[in-house]
Amino acid sequence: MGFASGLRKVIIDGWSYLNYKPIYSDPRGMPNRRAFPEAQASWVPALDERRLAAYKLLTAYDNNQAAELSAILDGESARERREFGDPAMFVDTVMAHVLGREQHITVAGAEHDTPEDPPAEAAAAALVQELLRDWADAELLPMRIQQAERKAVALGDGVYRMAWDPAKQRPTVRAVDPGFYFPILGEDADGGDFPDRVHFAWELPEDPKRGLKPRLRRITYELAPIGAATGAGADEKGRAVRAVLTTEGLDGEPVPVIGRGDTLDPETGQISRQYAWNDQPTTLTCYLTDATWDLGDLQSGHDVDDLPLNKAVFATRSDGEVLDRLDLYIDFIPVVHVPNTVPAAEEHWGQSSLAKVLQVFDELQGADTDSSRAAATTGLPMIGISGVTDPRQAYEVGPGSILRMGENGRLTTIDTSPALRELREHRHDLADRAANVARIPAVTLGTLDPSKVPSGYAMQLSLGPLDSLIGGMRLARAHKYMLLLKFAQRLFLAGQHPDWTGVLPLPAELVFGPYTPTDKASVLEQVTNGVDKGVLSLETGVQMLIEAGFPIDDAGKEIERIQSRQFDKARALADATGNPDAVAAFLGNDTTVTPATAPAPQLPPTATDQQPTDLQNPAGQGSGGNTP
């Protein structure tokens, strides 16, 4: 209605924690066009405008540039605000705690592998774990995780894009800025569902030297029914496209060619395919499209999901394949979205770790700015002079200065240090408030003197909020990294890597290390007593040591090394069983013994041994004939 046109529109969504900033939410609830022109491009869907603007604003806080955005509305005076890196420090601290000191890829059952005749399941798990760890080392996976996790903590979302690299003969993983990520979620789909179509889109600037106009590039992954085989071709305009391959049928008419290994159902017309990681054939495959448009060719009626393909220029891969719905021969989209927090019901996006404390950071910036100004007046004190002979005379105060004043003249100084002290205490209060709201205790920020902690138990209690925070954040990531490792195994099989021949994919996890200070001596004592008294298994004890930060790379090999030196337990096992093979297996030794050849017996000489041999009397002369 007309009378309501001037009312402010209140929007509550995953980014409404930024509504307090006028530059982010105008009376219509939309971001400022001058501050966030990228979010309001013609091809950006309306539902993504606030998300992209939030990413830019959060990035500005992370890079000490929030004042630059504020200057668009508040004027150049806003640039005088001091920003000393508090948001970046919070992001780095939270990310370090989420990831822990180290990360390990584990496959259930691999640590129980034994050198002597291991079970088939344990041997398979150990093989998959070893292959995945070798791949992670070659692909620099810890670095990729750092890149994506910093985006997730600061912006609320992280994204991985995977692909099979024929040259490297392994799957590649790349961390992608979530601002380029546009999943197509149906109206009836739950936010936690995996989308059937995903776009990565970004604008390319004008390049006058190469004669290129501003462009839009879009990479699309889509799950769709398997179609006929296609090959590189060209359309009537000369553009590189993919064309359906045909062959001559029985009646002389062209018939589409079915892809290698595909099966056509004559009754339904559907094409099915058996993948190496599935028990049953499926009718779905993933198509890849990489296209570019001139921005001048795009009209306002199109968004990222329905750009006109007749105006697109498709990319061509190094092997000559045109990326126009190229069949990747996989039945999944190789994209993993990692939310920073557990998404709300029916939501897809996570929330930034800065969300709840941004207003406190604004107050911190104000306190830092006021402290800087107060420090200037404290370092250069203000002085009043009375009783001067000539009021128009200028005075300079410095070491050794002599000021001439008239009768009853005096100097008056204004001490601003109490105000500076109050501002500094106010800043400390704000920092503590931000730490409490963000659930990051002072001990984890390094601002608490350890000598002031009354006991280790008190410190452990102070870490309670951090435990719940990290527990929830790791819960949001657990399934996502299992999905990433599953995709890596499937891409190895799709690429037909020789080391993966006959290997079946197994569930693998990315285990994060400890994030709190650990009393290693106490943990070691607990494990030693528990294992000796029989209330803890050796496997559980080794796992506790790994979680405490001891340098143990492989639990199974560590158990073998420990058992190979436990001679007292081996002697007890021999007394209890009387089986040397069991004792040797416990110690990891080989019981197979090759018997040595017995030496020839040395018999004493006899009387016949003293008779001459044939060599002494070859013809038997003097013996009356041939003597035996």
Secondary structure, DSSP 8 states (H G I E B T S, - for coil): -GGGTTS-----STTGGGTTSTTT--TTS---TTT-TGGG-TTS-GGGHHHHHHHHHHHHHHTT-HHHHHHHHH-GGGGGS---SHHHHHHHHHHHHHH-S-EEEEETTGGG--SSS--HHHHHHHHHHHHHHHHHHHTTHHHHHHHHHHHHHHHSEEEEEEEEETTTTEEEEEEE-GGGEEE---TTS-TTS--SEEEEEEEE--BGGGTB--EEEEEEEEEEE----EEEEE-TT--EEEEE-EEE-TTS-EEE---TTEEE-TTT--EEE--TT-SS-BSEEEEEEEEEEEGGG--TT--TTS--GGG-EE-B-TTS-B-SSEE-S-SS--EEEEESS---TT------TTGGGHHHHHHHHHHHHHHHHHHHHHHS-EEEEES-S-TT------TT------TT-EEEEE--HHHHHHHHHHHHHHHHHHHHHHT--HHHHT-S-GGG---HHHHHHHTHHHHHHHHHHHHHHHHHHHHHHHHHHHHHHHTT-GGGTT-----EEEEE---S---HHHHHHHHHHHHHTTSS-HHHHHHHHHHTT---S-HHHHHHHHHTT-HHHHHHHHHHH--HHHHHHHHT------------------SGGGS--TTTSTT-TTTTS---
